[in-house]
Amino acid sequence: MEISNLIRMANRIGDFFEALPDREEALEGVANHIQKSWEPRMRTALLDFLSQHADGQAGDVRLHEIVLESVTRHRARLTPAQPA
């Protein structure tokens, strides 16, 4: 899947959870949704993008602040397990 599509999907998740009044709950909601709903390849692509672009920006592609903060904070649990 193209990274711009993943970023767009992640930003829609961020838009939804950003409406919550509790910032911590919103950050947790973003991470939970991505962890539970995205397949490992999608999460890996998003994390690889952030490894290359720590500010969440590359040209016209930009992660919303809440998504960037959530994924950065919860990176370890969003990283898919490596096959043994």
C-alpha positions in Angstrom: 0.0 0.0 0.0 1.3 3.5 -0.9 2.4 5.5 2.1 0.3 8.5 1.2 -2.8 6.3 1.5 -1.6 5.0 4.9 -1.0 8.6 6.1 -4.5 9.6 4.9 -6.0 6.6 6.8 -4.0 7.4 9.9 -5.0 11.1 9.8 -8.7 10.1 9.6 -8.2 8.0 12.7 -6.6 11.1 14.3 -9.4 13.3 13.3 -11.9 11.0 15.0 -10.0 10.7 18.3 -8.9 14.4 18.4 -12.5 15.3 19.2 -12.2 13.6 22.6 -11.7 16.1 25.4 -9.1 13.9 27.2 -5.9 14.1 25.2 -4.4 11.0 26.8 -7.5 9.0 26.0 -7.3 10.3 22.4 -3.6 9.3 22.1 -4.4 5.8 23.4 -7.4 5.5 21.1 -5.3 6.3 18.0 -2.7 3.7 19.0 -5.3 1.0 19.9 -7.1 1.5 16.6 -3.9 1.2 14.6 -2.7 -1.8 16.6 -5.9 -3.7 16.4 -7.1 -2.8 12.9 -4.0 -2.4 10.8 -2.2 -5.5 9.5 1.5 -5.8 10.3 2.7 -4.6 6.9 0.7 -1.4 7.2 2.1 -0.7 10.7 5.6 -1.5 9.5 5.2 0.9 6.5 4.0 3.7 8.9 6.8 3.1 11.3 9.4 3.0 8.5 8.0 6.3 7.2 8.5 7.8 10.7 12.0 6.4 10.9 12.9 8.3 7.7 10.8 11.4 8.6 10.7 11.9 12.3 8.6 15.1 11.9 5.9 13.1 10.1 6.4 15.1 6.9 7.6 14.3 3.4 6.6 16.7 0.6 2.8 16.9 0.5 2.5 14.0 2.9 2.0 15.0 6.6 0.8 13.1 9.7 -1.6 15.0 11.9 0.1 16.0 15.2 -2.1 13.7 17.3 -1.2 10.7 15.1 2.5 11.5 15.1 2.5 11.9 18.9 0.6 8.7 19.5 2.6 6.5 17.1 5.9 7.9 18.4 4.8 7.3 22.0 3.5 3.8 21.4 6.1 2.7 18.8 7.1 -0.4 20.7 3.7 -1.9 20.9 2.8 -0.9 17.3 5.9 -2.7 16.0 4.8 -6.1 14.6 6.5 -9.2 16.2 9.3 -10.6 14.1 8.8 -14.2 13.0 11.0 -16.7 14.9 
